[in-house]
Amino acid sequence: MEALDIPKVLADFAPEVGLILGSGLGFFADDRIEVEGRLPYGDIEGFPVSTVPGHAGQFVYGRLNGKRVVCMQGRFHFYEGYTMQQLTLPIRLMAQIGVKTLFVTNASGGINRSYTPGDFMLLSDHINFLGTNPLIGDTSDDGVRFPDMSEVYDAALRMKIRLLAQTKGLDLKEGVYLATTGPSFETPAEIRAFATLGADAVGMSTVPEAIVARKLGLRVIGISCITNKAAGISKNPLSHEEVSETADRVRPQFVELLAGAVSLA
């Protein structure tokens, strides 16, 4: 695996916390962070670029509640044609510049029938249904070769976030996220199968980043915005537009939840 040239502006800033802002959720960087700088992915040699609407394609770095944070305003997906190694490059970069805690957010479809669009779900665990693993072929000395996945999403920090949500009157669900490759949405039969596996929500990201983060020793928290009911549960055809519309509708609540969660890191 080729070494990545670390951008000096990010290395000098030395962030403590990393954020990945999912589909339709990039507004968080502009709404809440005291921005000190922006770095487009295209300015980093050998770095992928975002190709999906709603993903600005840049690092935004600054301060949030006194913490130095770096945000991915737009992520990469397997369905964009990138390799697992390419789409997890940002995690390796974050680890190298000092990030210790990673918050991974996403837009997902609700499989759990008690979930409604606009709900938030704290990830308690995940199911990798991508058919591959980002650590295949990785013989680097960074982290461990066979990372333990017993607790991908930090239990102690999750408990603090649940208590925070209660004090703020936010209805925060907690459940299992299942990742598929996309870009097609799932069929009703697939959703029924995923429900029997114990999945509460489904999406097309997050799992590769979380796996690499745990290999590198980062503490990980995952938060899903349930933007639609999954196929066969929803009465309407699924669309990317619905994802963006729901994310925008719950914008203030999402900002409040994520900002508060980062303050606990």
VENBELFEN-V869696 format. One record per backbone hydrogen bond with DSSP energy under -0.5 kcal/mol. CO is the residue of the C=O (numbers start at 0). NH is the residue of the N-H. Records with the same first field share a line. If there is no record, write none. Layout:
CO->NH + NH
This chain:
3->5
6->9 + 10
7->11
8->12
9->13
15->99 + 100
16->69
17->102
18->20 + 71
19->21 + 104
20->73
21->24
24->27
25->28 + 29
26->29 + 30
27->31 + 32
28->32
32->34
33->62
36->60
38->58
39->42
40->43
42->44
43->46
51->54
53->23 + 55
56->40
57->72
58->38
59->70
60->35 + 36
61->68
62->33
63->66
66->63 + 68
67->15 + 16
68->61
69->18
70->59 + 72
71->20 + 73
72->56 + 57
76->79 + 81
77->80
82->86
83->87
85->88
87->90 + 91
88->92
89->93
90->94
91->95
92->96
93->98
94->97
99->218
100->17
101->103 + 220
102->19 + 104
103->222
105->224
107->226 + 227
108->110 + 201
109->229
111->114
115->118
118->225
119->172
120->223
121->174
124->176
126->128 + 178
132->135
134->137
136->138
148->151
151->153
153->157
154->158
155->159
156->160
157->161
158->162
159->163
160->164
161->165
162->166
163->167
164->169
165->168
169->171
170->119 + 172
172->121
174->123 + 124
175->199 + 200
176->126
177->202
178->128
186->190
187->191
188->192
189->193
190->194
191->195
192->196
193->197 + 198
194->197
199->110 + 111
200->177
201->108
202->179
204->206
205->209
206->210
207->211
208->212
209->213
210->214
211->215
212->217
213->216
214->143
218->101
219->153
220->103
221->122
222->105
223->120 + 225
224->107 + 226
225->117
227->109
229->232 + 233
233->231
238->242
239->243
240->244
241->245
242->246
243->247
244->248
245->249
247->250
249->253
250->254
251->255
252->256
253->257
254->258
255->259
256->260
257->261
258->262
259->263
260->263
261->264
